[in-house]
Amino acid sequence: MTLREKLERSRPGKSKEQKTKKKKGRKIMSPDDVIKNGPFSWKVVTLLGSGGFGDVYKVFDERNKAKQYALKTESEDGKKVMLRLKVEVRVMMAILEARKTNPQGYKHFVEFVDRGKSEDLGCKFVVMSLVGPSLDDCRRKYGVCLNDRSTPYIIAIQSLEAVRDLHALGYLHRDIKPANFAVGLGPTEPTVFMLDFGICRTKEAYRGVPRNMKTIVSYVDTLSFQSAPDYPFMINFLFTMSSQAGFPINNINTGAWVGNLKNKKDSGRNGTRSDKLSGSSDGD
Ligand SMILES: Nc1ncnc2c1ncn2[C@@H]1O[C@H](COP(=O)(O)OP(=O)(O)OP(=O)(O)O)[C@@H](O)[C@H]1O
């Protein structure tokens, strides 16, 4: 029996739409509602699910009813900027770009189709290709056994491929869980798709940090829980790197930052971080 047949046979309880309307204060679209955006006219078929920041609908473009998509919204909550959808679109764009040089690759990611803003709903939205239910829903909601024969291994391998491909693009997903992996629909049913890039980050931690610092991090990554770190190696490495960068360190106790903190504090407003650092509240 295909997954689609199982889904059709299943009898989910109370619809997510009902739950959502009670749970969230945001406006929920109904079937046949339309969002117009440039050449597209996105018509709602049904609500697929709701997250903490928005909702996902099954939609089609009125010019071609045969093909369905997923439209994901992000509510604009007053002045609060969520940025999750912005990050999601950025990752999708990176995937789109990468597919130009490797059209066969990145099969575990949905396709970006459209993005826009609905004044009426007070939300931003992104439209992407439609996939099936999440692994979590497959198991809990539809009772599909994911532990059968080679199934758990295939799911694990495909999920790992997705993580690998995302990392290769320079992003960390940061929310890996069965609810964020879904099976495909129709011909792509055997493929596992990675969803929800809303809290992805690049290894921003290194922004502005000398490149060679990564060597230390890579070394630390090789250590196991019981390893004794080679501190002399790391410290000598840092001395050497600083010299090679043209800044030989003659005295470790002479901080290159000395004096900068005071300058920042003087030019800052009341309650700046430098006040907190110096433990002073009166500006000295
Ligand atoms: N491209 C898609 N095709 C089909 N269903 C999707 C698609 N993207 C998301 N969904 C489904 O929509 C629902 C809501 O997804 P979404 O990622 O917004 O929220 P969430 O992960 O449940 O919550 P949160 O984002 O707060 O962690 C989920 O059931 C998810 O499987």
The ligand as an SDF file (V2000), in Angstrom:
LIG
                    3D

 31 33  0  0  0  0  0  0  0  0999 V2000
    6.7250   22.1370    1.5040 N   0  0  0  0  0  0  0  0  0  0  0  0
    5.8170   21.5560    2.2940 C   0  0  0  0  0  0  0  0  0  0  0  0
    4.9400   20.6630    1.7920 N   0  0  0  0  0  0  0  0  0  0  0  0
    4.0310   20.0640    2.5860 C   0  0  0  0  0  0  0  0  0  0  0  0
    3.9140   20.2850    3.9030 N   0  0  0  0  0  0  0  0  0  0  0  0
    4.7630   21.1630    4.4630 C   0  0  0  0  0  0  0  0  0  0  0  0
    5.7390   21.8630    3.6930 C   0  0  0  0  0  0  0  0  0  0  0  0
    6.4370   22.6780    4.5420 N   0  0  0  0  0  0  0  0  0  0  0  0
    5.9000   22.5030    5.7570 C   0  0  0  0  0  0  0  0  0  0  0  0
    4.8950   21.6060    5.7300 N   0  0  0  0  0  0  0  0  0  0  0  0
    4.0830   21.1450    6.8690 C   0  0  0  0  0  0  0  0  0  0  0  0
    3.4370   22.2590    7.4460 O   0  0  0  0  0  0  0  0  0  0  0  0
    3.3640   22.0970    8.8610 C   0  0  0  0  0  0  0  0  0  0  0  0
    3.8850   23.3410    9.5460 C   0  0  0  0  0  0  0  0  0  0  0  0
    5.2590   23.4540    9.2630 O   0  0  0  0  0  0  0  0  0  0  0  0
    6.1900   24.5470    9.9160 P   0  0  0  0  0  0  0  0  0  0  0  0
    7.5790   24.2070    9.5430 O   0  0  0  0  0  0  0  0  0  0  0  0
    5.7100   25.9050    9.6310 O   0  0  0  0  0  0  0  0  0  0  0  0
    5.8890   24.4170   11.4140 O   0  0  0  0  0  0  0  0  0  0  0  0
    6.4120   23.4640   12.5480 P   0  0  0  0  0  0  0  0  0  0  0  0
    7.7460   22.8860   12.1740 O   0  0  0  0  0  0  0  0  0  0  0  0
    5.3160   22.5030   12.9080 O   0  0  0  0  0  0  0  0  0  0  0  0
    6.5710   24.5070   13.7180 O   0  0  0  0  0  0  0  0  0  0  0  0
    7.7680   25.5180   14.0500 P   0  0  0  0  0  0  0  0  0  0  0  0
    8.1700   26.2110   12.7750 O   0  0  0  0  0  0  0  0  0  0  0  0
    7.1500   26.4500   15.0400 O   0  0  0  0  0  0  0  0  0  0  0  0
    8.8490   24.6280   14.5980 O   0  0  0  0  0  0  0  0  0  0  0  0
    4.0990   20.8270    9.2010 C   0  0  0  0  0  0  0  0  0  0  0  0
    3.1560   19.7950    9.3680 O   0  0  0  0  0  0  0  0  0  0  0  0
    4.9520   20.5570    7.9680 C   0  0  0  0  0  0  0  0  0  0  0  0
    5.1460   19.1830    7.7600 O   0  0  0  0  0  0  0  0  0  0  0  0
  1  2  1  0
  2  3  1  0
  2  7  2  0
  3  4  2  0
  4  5  1  0
  5  6  2  0
  6  7  1  0
  6 10  1  0
  7  8  1  0
  8  9  2  0
  9 10  1  0
 10 11  1  0
 11 12  1  0
 11 30  1  0
 12 13  1  0
 13 14  1  0
 13 28  1  0
 14 15  1  0
 15 16  1  0
 16 17  2  0
 16 18  1  0
 16 19  1  0
 19 20  1  0
 20 21  2  0
 20 22  1  0
 20 23  1  0
 23 24  1  0
 24 25  2  0
 24 26  1  0
 24 27  1  0
 28 29  1  0
 28 30  1  0
 30 31  1  0
M  END
$$$$
